[in-house]
């Protein structure tokens, strides 16, 4: 098969591993910068050009699209879908996962455990919203934040009000969420591929930090999941519509709670900590599904 990895950075670990895994299984693979693609949107023969030439003959694409280029990246994926190319994660699912508020609402509809979360618009409602989610300590999150950026822990209600005021003063959209103290600065990343949890790692925040993200200096180790955690991760990925997902879970006194579903999870931490060939499992999913995809124009 001919496979393209949509990535702006071909030297990233995840991009390199996907290329390596595809070639080891006998496929042609290339890295394509999504921002250098441009589209001819027509009802008869939709086309994508890349650096001056038609981009055709692809069987599948693996989207590694960052939040900063989501709008254009999602449009590009829709064009591939219209052309009948299999996308490892769909444009709709990626857009949903990137919208933290929308994804939490979908998870809530499916009865999946979540930290108590508040969302408001008017400054006059701040005090009641803080009370509604249980009061300080609270976690305040930028809706557009990634890799732990824009996530703040506030120890008092007054501090929470000040941080919310500051974010709103910058015209930023935020969520206010209860702090799960018993998690102790750890979370669990469950890697879901094709409706199965293929690996998991426990991430531990560095000393003095509550965010367990590896990009914030956290460490990772293999972890054994409970049956409930495994089932919750699968349900969460399905609720968002993702074939490949990193589902982040906190262990709380009332059971596992999902804090985020990531549509472009990194491979380095999970492969290193688990010793598993995650990239190979992603290529296997393409092999199992690429031939079944039909163009959207054919109904």
C-alpha positions as CSV (number, residue, x, y, z in Angstrom):
1,X,0.0,0.0,0.0
2,X,0.9,3.7,-0.4
3,X,0.7,5.5,2.9
4,X,1.3,9.1,3.8
5,X,2.1,10.5,7.2
6,X,0.7,14.0,7.5
7,X,3.3,15.8,9.7
8,X,5.2,19.1,9.7
9,X,8.2,17.5,11.4
10,X,9.6,14.4,9.8
11,X,12.3,14.0,12.5
12,X,9.9,13.6,15.4
13,X,10.1,10.1,17.1
14,X,6.4,9.3,16.3
15,X,6.8,10.2,12.6
16,X,10.0,8.3,12.2
17,X,8.6,5.2,13.9
18,X,5.5,5.2,11.7
19,X,7.6,5.4,8.6
20,X,9.9,2.6,9.9
21,X,6.9,0.3,10.8
22,X,5.2,0.8,7.4
23,X,8.4,0.1,5.5
24,X,9.1,-3.0,7.6
25,X,5.7,-4.4,6.5
26,X,6.4,-3.7,2.9
27,X,4.5,-0.5,2.3
28,X,5.5,2.7,0.5
29,X,5.4,5.6,2.9
30,X,6.2,9.3,2.7
31,X,5.9,12.3,5.0
32,X,3.7,15.1,3.7
33,X,3.5,18.6,5.2
34,X,-0.2,19.2,5.5
35,X,0.3,23.0,5.0
36,X,1.9,22.4,1.6
37,X,-1.2,20.6,0.3
38,X,-3.9,22.5,-1.5
39,X,-7.2,21.3,-2.7
40,X,-9.5,21.5,-5.8
41,X,-13.0,21.0,-4.4
42,X,-15.3,19.8,-7.1
43,X,-18.2,17.4,-7.4
44,X,-16.7,15.4,-10.2
45,X,-13.1,14.8,-9.3
46,X,-11.8,16.3,-6.0
47,X,-8.0,16.6,-6.1
48,X,-5.2,17.4,-3.7
49,X,-2.0,18.9,-4.9
50,X,1.3,18.8,-3.1
51,X,4.2,21.0,-4.0
52,X,2.9,21.5,-7.5
53,X,1.9,18.0,-8.3
54,X,-1.3,16.0,-7.9
55,X,-1.3,13.8,-4.8
56,X,-3.0,10.6,-5.9
57,X,-2.7,6.9,-5.6
58,X,-2.7,6.9,-1.8
59,X,-4.4,4.1,0.1
60,X,-4.2,5.6,3.6
61,X,-3.0,8.7,5.5
62,X,-1.9,8.9,9.1
63,X,-2.8,12.3,10.5
64,X,-0.3,13.9,12.9
65,X,-1.9,17.3,13.0
66,X,-1.2,19.7,15.8
67,X,-3.8,22.0,17.4
68,X,-2.2,25.1,15.8
69,X,-3.1,23.9,12.2
70,X,-6.4,22.1,13.2
71,X,-8.7,24.1,10.9
72,X,-6.6,23.5,7.7
73,X,-5.6,20.0,8.7
74,X,-9.2,18.9,9.3
75,X,-10.2,20.4,5.9
76,X,-7.4,18.5,4.2
77,X,-8.5,15.2,5.9
78,X,-12.1,15.8,4.7
79,X,-10.7,16.1,1.2
80,X,-8.9,12.8,1.5
81,X,-12.1,11.2,2.8
82,X,-14.0,12.6,-0.1
83,X,-11.4,11.0,-2.4
84,X,-11.9,7.6,-0.8
85,X,-8.6,7.5,1.0
86,X,-8.6,5.8,4.4
87,X,-7.7,8.2,7.3
88,X,-6.5,6.5,10.5
89,X,-8.5,9.0,12.5
90,X,-11.3,10.8,10.8
91,X,-11.5,14.6,10.4
92,X,-14.7,14.7,12.5
93,X,-13.2,12.7,15.4
94,X,-10.0,14.7,15.5
95,X,-11.9,18.0,15.5
96,X,-14.1,16.7,18.4
97,X,-11.1,15.5,20.4
98,X,-9.4,18.8,20.0
99,X,-12.4,20.6,21.4
100,X,-12.1,19.8,25.1
101,X,-15.5,21.0,26.0
102,X,-17.3,19.1,23.2
103,X,-15.4,15.9,24.0
104,X,-16.2,16.1,27.7
105,X,-19.9,16.6,26.9
106,X,-19.8,13.5,24.6
107,X,-18.1,11.5,27.4
108,X,-20.7,12.7,29.9
109,X,-23.5,11.6,27.5
110,X,-22.1,8.1,27.6
111,X,-21.9,8.0,31.4
112,X,-18.1,7.9,31.5
113,X,-16.6,9.1,34.8
114,X,-15.2,12.6,34.7
115,X,-13.9,15.2,37.2
116,X,-16.7,17.7,38.0
117,X,-16.2,20.5,35.4
118,X,-17.6,24.0,35.1
119,X,-17.9,26.3,32.0
120,X,-19.3,29.8,32.1
121,X,-19.2,33.1,30.2
122,X,-20.2,36.0,32.5
123,X,-17.9,37.3,35.2
124,X,-20.9,37.6,37.5
125,X,-21.1,33.8,37.5
126,X,-17.6,33.0,38.6
127,X,-18.3,32.6,42.3
128,X,-21.2,30.3,41.8
129,X,-19.4,28.2,39.2
130,X,-16.5,27.7,41.6
131,X,-19.0,26.7,44.3
132,X,-20.8,24.4,41.8
133,X,-17.6,22.3,41.1
134,X,-16.8,22.0,44.8
135,X,-14.5,25.0,45.5
136,X,-10.7,25.2,45.7
137,X,-8.3,23.6,45.1
138,X,-9.3,23.8,41.4
139,X,-7.7,23.1,38.1
140,X,-8.2,25.8,35.4
141,X,-7.6,24.7,31.8
142,X,-7.3,26.6,28.6
143,X,-9.6,24.9,26.0
144,X,-6.9,25.4,23.4
145,X,-4.0,24.1,25.6
146,X,-1.9,21.1,24.8
147,X,0.8,19.0,26.5
148,X,-0.1,20.6,29.9
149,X,0.3,24.2,28.6
150,X,-2.4,26.5,30.0
151,X,-3.3,24.2,33.0
152,X,-3.1,26.0,36.4
153,X,-3.8,24.7,39.9
154,X,-5.3,27.2,42.2
155,X,-5.2,26.6,46.0
156,X,-8.0,29.1,47.0
157,X,-11.3,30.4,45.6
158,X,-9.8,33.9,45.5
159,X,-6.8,32.6,43.5
160,X,-9.2,30.8,41.1
161,X,-11.2,34.0,40.6
162,X,-8.1,35.9,39.8
163,X,-6.8,33.3,37.3
164,X,-10.2,33.1,35.6
165,X,-10.4,36.9,35.3
166,X,-6.9,36.9,33.8
167,X,-7.7,34.3,31.2
168,X,-11.0,36.0,30.3
169,X,-9.1,39.3,30.1
170,X,-7.1,37.7,27.3
171,X,-10.3,36.5,25.6
172,X,-9.3,32.9,26.3
173,X,-11.9,30.1,26.8
174,X,-11.3,28.0,30.0
175,X,-12.7,25.0,31.9
176,X,-12.8,24.9,35.7
177,X,-12.3,21.4,37.1
178,X,-12.1,19.8,40.5
179,X,-8.6,18.8,41.6
180,X,-8.3,15.0,42.3
181,X,-5.8,15.2,45.2
182,X,-5.6,11.4,45.7
183,X,-4.2,11.0,42.2
184,X,-1.0,12.3,43.7
185,X,0.4,13.9,40.5
186,X,0.0,10.8,38.5
187,X,-2.2,9.8,35.6
188,X,-2.5,6.9,33.3
189,X,-2.3,7.1,29.5
190,X,-4.2,4.2,27.8
191,X,-3.3,3.7,24.2
192,X,-6.4,2.5,22.3
193,X,-6.1,1.1,18.8
194,X,-9.0,-0.4,16.9
195,X,-11.2,-0.7,20.0
196,X,-8.6,-2.4,22.2
197,X,-6.2,-1.1,24.8
198,X,-2.8,-2.2,23.4
199,X,-0.6,-0.6,26.1
200,X,-0.7,1.7,29.1
201,X,1.7,3.8,31.1
202,X,1.6,5.6,34.4
203,X,3.0,9.2,34.2
204,X,4.3,10.8,37.4
205,X,4.8,14.5,37.7
206,X,8.2,15.8,38.7
207,X,8.6,17.1,42.2
208,X,6.7,20.3,42.8
209,X,4.5,19.8,39.7
210,X,1.0,18.5,39.5
211,X,0.9,18.0,35.7
212,X,2.1,14.5,34.7
213,X,2.7,15.3,31.0
214,X,6.0,14.0,29.8
215,X,6.5,17.4,28.0
216,X,6.4,19.0,31.5
217,X,9.1,16.8,32.8
218,X,7.0,13.9,34.0
219,X,8.3,10.3,34.0
220,X,6.6,7.2,32.6
221,X,6.5,3.5,33.7
222,X,4.4,0.5,32.7
223,X,1.2,0.0,34.7
224,X,-1.3,-2.8,35.0
225,X,-4.9,-1.6,34.3
226,X,-8.0,-2.8,36.1
227,X,-10.8,-4.2,34.0
228,X,-12.8,-1.1,34.7
229,X,-10.0,1.2,33.5
230,X,-9.5,-0.8,30.3
231,X,-13.2,-0.8,29.5
232,X,-13.5,2.9,30.2
233,X,-10.6,3.8,27.9
234,X,-12.2,1.8,25.1
235,X,-15.6,3.5,25.7
236,X,-14.0,6.9,25.7
237,X,-12.2,6.4,22.4
238,X,-15.4,5.1,20.9
239,X,-17.5,8.0,22.2
240,X,-15.2,10.5,20.4
241,X,-15.1,8.3,17.3
242,X,-11.3,7.7,17.3
243,X,-9.6,4.5,15.9
244,X,-6.4,5.5,17.6
245,X,-6.5,7.4,20.9
246,X,-4.5,8.3,24.0
247,X,-7.0,8.2,26.8
248,X,-5.8,9.9,30.0
249,X,-7.3,8.6,33.3
250,X,-7.0,9.6,36.9
251,X,-7.5,7.1,39.7
252,X,-9.9,8.6,42.3
253,X,-11.7,7.5,45.4
254,X,-14.9,7.1,43.3
255,X,-13.2,5.2,40.5
256,X,-11.3,6.0,37.3
257,X,-12.0,9.4,35.7
258,X,-11.2,10.4,32.2
259,X,-9.5,13.8,31.9
260,X,-8.7,13.9,28.2
261,X,-8.9,11.9,25.0
262,X,-6.0,12.7,22.6
263,X,-6.3,12.1,18.9
264,X,-2.6,12.4,18.1
265,X,-0.9,10.6,21.0
266,X,2.9,10.5,21.0
267,X,4.6,7.1,20.6
268,X,8.0,7.6,22.3
269,X,6.8,7.4,26.0
270,X,4.4,4.5,25.5
271,X,6.7,2.4,23.3
272,X,9.7,3.0,25.7
273,X,7.7,2.2,28.9
274,X,5.7,-0.7,27.5
275,X,8.3,-2.2,25.1
276,X,5.5,-2.7,22.6
277,X,5.5,-2.0,18.9
278,X,2.7,0.6,18.9
279,X,3.6,2.0,15.5
280,X,3.3,-1.5,14.0
281,X,-0.1,-1.9,15.5
282,X,-1.2,1.3,13.9
283,X,0.0,0.1,10.5
284,X,-1.8,-3.2,11.1
285,X,-5.1,-1.3,11.7
286,X,-4.6,0.4,8.3
287,X,-4.0,-3.0,6.6
288,X,-7.2,-4.3,8.1
289,X,-9.3,-1.3,7.1
290,X,-7.9,0.7,4.1
291,X,-9.4,-1.6,1.5
292,X,-12.9,-1.1,3.0
293,X,-13.0,2.7,2.6
294,X,-15.3,4.1,-0.1
295,X,-15.4,7.7,-1.4
296,X,-17.9,10.0,0.4
297,X,-19.2,11.0,-3.1
298,X,-20.5,7.4,-3.6
299,X,-22.6,7.6,-0.5
